[in-house]
Amino acid sequence: MESEPKFKRIIEGASVLSLGISIVVAILIGIGIGYGLKRLTGIAWLFWLGVFWGVGGAVLNVYKAYKRAKKDLDALAQDPKYKHDSHV
């Protein structure tokens, strides 16, 4: 029987935590860029453009995490230990 790696749960937890942090950071960077553009040019809608860029970056981060998780789960589904035999 294989034992679970010592730090596996910590690494998985850090991965989930990093997704949450990356969402917040992406939105804050977008807000910062939008605020800077608004202050630089005086055009108010550039702030909202920055907000939308930040939200778009956050959505992209979630999508990438979803694709990575789906790839891992698809590989796990192909593992013979977890194959479901319908003829039982």
Backbone torsions as a table, in degrees:
resi	resn	phi	psi	omega
1	MET	NA	134.4	-179.4
2	GLU	-83.2	138.9	176.6
3	SER	-92.4	154.5	179.8
4	GLU	-74.6	137.0	177.8
5	PRO	-56.2	148.3	-172.0
6	LYS	-57.9	-43.0	-173.9
7	PHE	-106.8	18.3	-176.0
8	LYS	-60.4	-46.2	-177.9
9	ARG	-66.2	-35.4	178.6
10	ILE	-66.7	-42.5	180.0
11	ILE	-65.6	-42.8	178.4
12	GLU	-63.5	-40.8	178.1
13	GLY	-64.7	-40.3	178.4
14	ALA	-65.6	-35.5	178.7
15	SER	-64.2	-44.6	178.5
16	VAL	-66.3	-41.9	179.5
17	LEU	-64.0	-39.3	-178.6
18	SER	-65.6	-29.9	176.4
19	LEU	-65.4	-45.2	178.4
20	GLY	-62.3	-42.1	178.9
21	ILE	-65.6	-40.4	-178.4
22	SER	-66.2	-31.7	177.0
23	ILE	-65.6	-48.7	-179.2
24	VAL	-62.6	-45.0	-178.3
25	VAL	-64.2	-41.1	179.5
26	ALA	-61.5	-43.9	-179.9
27	ILE	-67.3	-42.4	179.2
28	LEU	-64.3	-38.6	177.3
29	ILE	-64.5	-42.6	177.5
30	GLY	-61.1	-43.1	178.1
31	ILE	-63.1	-42.3	178.9
32	GLY	-62.6	-43.3	178.3
33	ILE	-64.3	-44.5	179.2
34	GLY	-62.3	-42.7	179.0
35	TYR	-64.0	-42.6	178.7
36	GLY	-63.1	-42.3	178.2
37	LEU	-65.3	-38.0	178.3
38	LYS	-64.8	-45.0	179.5
39	ARG	-65.7	-36.3	-177.1
40	LEU	-72.0	-41.9	-173.9
41	THR	-105.0	-22.7	-176.9
42	GLY	82.0	5.7	-179.9
43	ILE	-94.2	114.7	-170.9
44	ALA	-65.7	-35.6	-175.3
45	TRP	-70.2	-14.4	176.7
46	LEU	-67.1	-28.1	174.7
47	PHE	-61.4	-46.5	-178.5
48	TRP	-68.4	-30.7	174.7
49	LEU	-62.9	-42.2	176.8
50	GLY	-63.3	-40.6	177.4
51	VAL	-60.9	-45.4	179.7
52	PHE	-65.0	-36.6	174.7
53	TRP	-61.5	-42.5	179.4
54	GLY	-64.3	-44.5	178.6
55	VAL	-65.1	-39.4	177.0
56	GLY	-61.6	-40.9	176.8
57	GLY	-64.3	-38.5	178.1
58	ALA	-65.5	-42.5	178.2
59	VAL	-63.1	-40.1	177.9
60	LEU	-62.8	-39.8	177.3
61	ASN	-62.8	-41.7	178.4
62	VAL	-65.2	-41.7	179.6
63	TYR	-62.4	-43.9	178.8
64	LYS	-62.9	-40.4	178.1
65	ALA	-65.5	-38.7	177.4
66	TYR	-62.6	-46.3	180.0
67	LYS	-62.1	-40.4	179.2
68	ARG	-64.8	-43.4	179.9
69	ALA	-67.1	-39.5	179.1
70	LYS	-64.4	-40.3	177.9
71	LYS	-61.7	-43.7	179.1
72	ASP	-64.3	-42.7	-179.3
73	LEU	-70.0	-35.1	176.4
74	ASP	-65.3	-38.9	177.2
75	ALA	-66.0	-37.7	178.6
76	LEU	-67.1	-35.9	179.8
77	ALA	-66.3	-25.8	179.1
78	GLN	-84.0	-9.3	179.5
79	ASP	-67.7	128.8	-178.0
80	PRO	-59.0	-26.6	178.8
81	LYS	-64.0	-28.3	-173.9
82	TYR	-110.0	5.2	176.8
83	LYS	-64.7	139.1	178.7
84	HIS	-99.3	122.9	179.7
85	ASP	-98.6	114.3	-176.2
86	SER	-80.7	-5.3	-177.9
87	HIS	-93.9	13.0	-177.4
88	VAL	-84.1	NA	NA
